[in-house]
Amino acid sequence: MKEKKLLWIIIFNGIIILSEIIFGFISNSFALIADALHNTGDVIAIVITLIALKLGTKTTTFKYTFGFLKAEMMAAFVNTLFLFLTIFYMIYESINRLFHPEIIEPIYMISVGIIAVIANGISAYILNNMGVSACPSGHDHTHHHHEEDANIKSAYLHMLSDALISVGVVVTGIFIYFFKIYHLDSVLTILFSLYILKHSYPLLKKSFLSLIDANTINISEDKLKSIIKKDDRVLEYHDLHIYKPSSKHHFISFHIVLNNESYSLKECESMTDTIKRDLKYIGFNHILIQVDSQAHIKNQTNCDINKEH
């Protein structure tokens, strides 16, 4: 049901975006096109949320052992990058129009702007109800539901801001209609463009860092070290890898070296289970720990990229 509602919101807003772009060119209003681009950025966010929900049901295969986790971030990066390039072009053209203003048909701005306000308002209402009705069904799924709820809440706020920006388009159209101040269209376009760039940059950065497997988890090295080496029997750790391939998956893997090689398998499992429990508490949900002996470390000759702690 949740996925179906998101799909309808995407289709509904897609029609509005297309209408704003078409009538933006007809009316010669860049502000209307900029509003469409801002709405496009927010629809992209909803599409990414839908992708995340869909991928959550996909199983891994022998060929795709990680599944399709990075498809979400790949879509986010490509779409946001395209949005950035378009916005830069809009700013360039708007600055040019400040020095060479063109006649604008404000009636289209007002009419389509009002429709956009209504459409975005309805979408925000649906998303808000989805966020309120979302309810975790168990402790194991709490973090998953928290991610979903956060995505839906974010989409709701974006749609609400879309509605307010569309109100700005309507007001600008009214001013142009009565006072023939055509520069207002370019000024509003530049302001909208800067707003879109500011709010889209975090997604562009987040998706890029995810694609190159950078550590984007909000945890300090000292905090992580204190968790892993909390047990005095853990002498050191190395070969640490932290990455976040999607909005819902937080991976961490590393090797630990114990201070004594006489520990039983049960004792080793107890130590790693304790570390895993503490790591899960701070948000990691895919944890791999390998126990190495001191002799193994001394004999290892191909670990130049590893860092000991």
DRENGUVEX-240409 format. One line per field, with one value per residue (C-alpha): residue in one letter; chain; residue number from 0; x, z, y. Coordinates in steps of 0.25 Angstrom, whole numbers. Layout:
BEGIN
residuo (A|...) .
cadena (A|...) .
num (NUM|...) .
px (X|...) .
pz (Z|...) .
py (Y|...) .
This chain:
BEGIN
residuo (M|K|E|K|K|L|L|W|I|I|I|F|N|G|I|I|I|L|S|E|I|I|F|G|F|I|S|N|S|F|A|L|I|A|D|A|L|H|N|T|G|D|V|I|A|I|V|I|T|L|I|A|L|K|L|G|T|K|T|T|T|F|K|Y|T|F|G|F|L|K|A|E|M|M|A|A|F|V|N|T|L|F|L|F|L|T|I|F|Y|M|I|Y|E|S|I|N|R|L|F|H|P|E|I|I|E|P|I|Y|M|I|S|V|G|I|I|A|V|I|A|N|G|I|S|A|Y|I|L|N|N|M|G|V|S|A|C|P|S|G|H|D|H|T|H|H|H|H|E|E|D|A|N|I|K|S|A|Y|L|H|M|L|S|D|A|L|I|S|V|G|V|V|V|T|G|I|F|I|Y|F|F|K|I|Y|H|L|D|S|V|L|T|I|L|F|S|L|Y|I|L|K|H|S|Y|P|L|L|K|K|S|F|L|S|L|I|D|A|N|T|I|N|I|S|E|D|K|L|K|S|I|I|K|K|D|D|R|V|L|E|Y|H|D|L|H|I|Y|K|P|S|S|K|H|H|F|I|S|F|H|I|V|L|N|N|E|S|Y|S|L|K|E|C|E|S|M|T|D|T|I|K|R|D|L|K|Y|I|G|F|N|H|I|L|I|Q|V|D|S|Q|A|H|I|K|N|Q|T|N|C|D|I|N|K|E|H) .
cadena (A|A|A|A|A|A|A|A|A|A|A|A|A|A|A|A|A|A|A|A|A|A|A|A|A|A|A|A|A|A|A|A|A|A|A|A|A|A|A|A|A|A|A|A|A|A|A|A|A|A|A|A|A|A|A|A|A|A|A|A|A|A|A|A|A|A|A|A|A|A|A|A|A|A|A|A|A|A|A|A|A|A|A|A|A|A|A|A|A|A|A|A|A|A|A|A|A|A|A|A|A|A|A|A|A|A|A|A|A|A|A|A|A|A|A|A|A|A|A|A|A|A|A|A|A|A|A|A|A|A|A|A|A|A|A|A|A|A|A|A|A|A|A|A|A|A|A|A|A|A|A|A|A|A|A|A|A|A|A|A|A|A|A|A|A|A|A|A|A|A|A|A|A|A|A|A|A|A|A|A|A|A|A|A|A|A|A|A|A|A|A|A|A|A|A|A|A|A|A|A|A|A|A|A|A|A|A|A|A|A|A|A|A|A|A|A|A|A|A|A|A|A|A|A|A|A|A|A|A|A|A|A|A|A|A|A|A|A|A|A|A|A|A|A|A|A|A|A|A|A|A|A|A|A|A|A|A|A|A|A|A|A|A|A|A|A|A|A|A|A|A|A|A|A|A|A|A|A|A|A|A|A|A|A|A|A|A|A|A|A|A|A|A|A|A|A|A|A|A|A|A|A|A|A|A|A|A|A|A) .
num (0|1|2|3|4|5|6|7|8|9|10|11|12|13|14|15|16|17|18|19|20|21|22|23|24|25|26|27|28|29|30|31|32|33|34|35|36|37|38|39|40|41|42|43|44|45|46|47|48|49|50|51|52|53|54|55|56|57|58|59|60|61|62|63|64|65|66|67|68|69|70|71|72|73|74|75|76|77|78|79|80|81|82|83|84|85|86|87|88|89|90|91|92|93|94|95|96|97|98|99|100|101|102|103|104|105|106|107|108|109|110|111|112|113|114|115|116|117|118|119|120|121|122|123|124|125|126|127|128|129|130|131|132|133|134|135|136|137|138|139|140|141|142|143|144|145|146|147|148|149|150|151|152|153|154|155|156|157|158|159|160|161|162|163|164|165|166|167|168|169|170|171|172|173|174|175|176|177|178|179|180|181|182|183|184|185|186|187|188|189|190|191|192|193|194|195|196|197|198|199|200|201|202|203|204|205|206|207|208|209|210|211|212|213|214|215|216|217|218|219|220|221|222|223|224|225|226|227|228|229|230|231|232|233|234|235|236|237|238|239|240|241|242|243|244|245|246|247|248|249|250|251|252|253|254|255|256|257|258|259|260|261|262|263|264|265|266|267|268|269|270|271|272|273|274|275|276|277|278|279|280|281|282|283|284|285|286|287|288|289|290|291|292|293|294|295|296|297|298|299|300|301|302|303|304|305|306|307|308) .
px (0|11|19|6|3|17|16|3|10|21|12|3|15|22|9|10|25|23|12|20|32|23|15|28|33|20|19|34|35|48|42|32|42|51|39|37|52|51|39|47|58|48|41|55|55|42|47|59|50|42|55|59|46|46|61|58|50|61|69|84|89|102|105|100|105|102|88|85|88|96|85|78|90|94|80|82|95|92|78|84|96|87|78|91|95|81|81|94|89|76|85|93|80|74|86|86|71|74|81|72|58|48|32|26|11|8|-6|1|10|-2|-11|-1|5|-9|-10|4|1|-12|-4|8|-2|-9|4|9|-4|-3|11|8|-2|7|17|7|2|15|17|29|25|36|50|58|51|52|64|58|45|52|59|46|39|51|50|35|36|47|38|26|35|40|26|22|33|29|15|21|30|18|11|23|22|7|10|21|12|2|12|17|2|-1|12|20|33|38|52|44|44|59|61|52|58|72|67|60|72|81|71|71|86|87|77|81|96|96|89|99|111|104|102|116|122|114|118|133|130|135|132|120|116|115|124|138|150|153|138|140|153|147|136|145|156|146|150|164|166|166|180|178|170|173|168|156|145|133|123|109|104|89|81|77|90|102|114|127|137|151|160|164|176|175|185|185|184|178|164|154|144|133|141|144|130|126|136|131|116|119|126|114|104|111|112|98|94|101|94|103|94|104|116|128|139|150|159|174|185|198|206|197|200|215|215|206|214|203|196|202|189|185|186|188|182) .
pz (0|4|-10|-17|-11|-14|-28|-30|-24|-34|-46|-41|-39|-52|-59|-52|-55|-69|-70|-63|-73|-85|-80|-75|-89|-95|-85|-86|-70|-65|-51|-55|-61|-48|-40|-48|-46|-31|-31|-40|-29|-19|-28|-29|-14|-14|-25|-17|-5|-14|-20|-5|-2|-14|-12|2|-4|-13|-10|-13|-24|-27|-37|-29|-15|-10|-17|-23|-11|-19|-29|-19|-18|-33|-36|-26|-32|-46|-45|-35|-44|-56|-47|-44|-58|-62|-50|-54|-68|-62|-54|-66|-75|-63|-61|-76|-76|-65|-75|-87|-81|-89|-89|-80|-80|-66|-67|-70|-58|-49|-54|-54|-41|-34|-40|-34|-21|-20|-25|-16|-4|-7|-8|5|12|7|11|25|27|22|33|44|41|40|52|55|57|65|71|60|50|58|51|37|40|46|32|25|34|32|17|17|26|18|5|12|16|2|-4|6|2|-13|-10|-3|-15|-24|-16|-19|-34|-33|-25|-35|-47|-41|-39|-53|-58|-51|-51|-63|-55|-64|-56|-45|-53|-54|-39|-35|-44|-38|-24|-26|-33|-21|-12|-20|-21|-6|-2|-13|-10|2|-6|-17|-7|1|-12|-17|-4|-4|-18|-15|-2|7|22|24|38|48|58|63|62|77|79|70|76|90|86|79|90|102|105|110|103|89|87|74|61|47|32|36|25|28|17|14|1|3|12|21|21|30|27|36|35|42|48|63|70|84|94|96|86|96|96|92|80|90|97|84|79|92|90|76|80|90|80|70|80|83|68|65|76|69|56|49|43|35|43|40|50|48|59|56|64|67|59|47|47|49|37|28|17|8|17|13|12|26|38|51|64) .
py (0|10|7|9|22|27|22|31|43|41|40|52|61|56|62|75|76|74|84|94|92|93|105|111|111|116|128|130|129|123|124|114|105|106|102|90|87|88|79|69|69|65|55|49|48|40|31|28|25|15|9|6|0|-9|-13|-17|-29|-33|-46|-47|-57|-64|-53|-41|-45|-31|-31|-17|-9|2|4|14|22|21|27|38|42|42|49|60|62|64|74|82|83|88|98|104|106|113|122|126|129|137|146|148|152|162|170|167|165|158|159|149|144|144|137|124|126|129|118|107|112|110|96|93|98|89|77|79|81|68|60|66|62|48|47|53|42|31|36|37|23|16|7|-2|-17|-22|-19|-25|-16|-3|3|-1|6|18|19|18|28|38|37|39|51|57|55|62|74|75|75|85|94|92|97|109|112|110|121|130|127|131|144|148|145|155|166|164|164|177|185|179|176|165|165|158|145|145|149|138|128|131|130|117|111|115|109|96|95|97|86|76|77|68|57|58|57|46|37|40|36|24|20|20|13|24|24|33|27|37|31|36|26|27|23|11|7|8|-2|-12|-12|-11|-25|-26|-39|-32|-27|-20|-19|-17|-18|-8|-6|3|6|10|4|9|17|5|-3|0|-10|-12|-22|-24|-34|-35|-40|-47|-46|-61|-72|-82|-77|-87|-85|-82|-71|-65|-65|-59|-47|-45|-46|-35|-26|-28|-25|-11|-8|-11|-2|10|6|-4|-16|-24|-28|-37|-40|-49|-54|-55|-61|-53|-63|-61|-46|-48|-57|-49|-42|-36|-26|-13|-6|-10|-1|-6|0) .
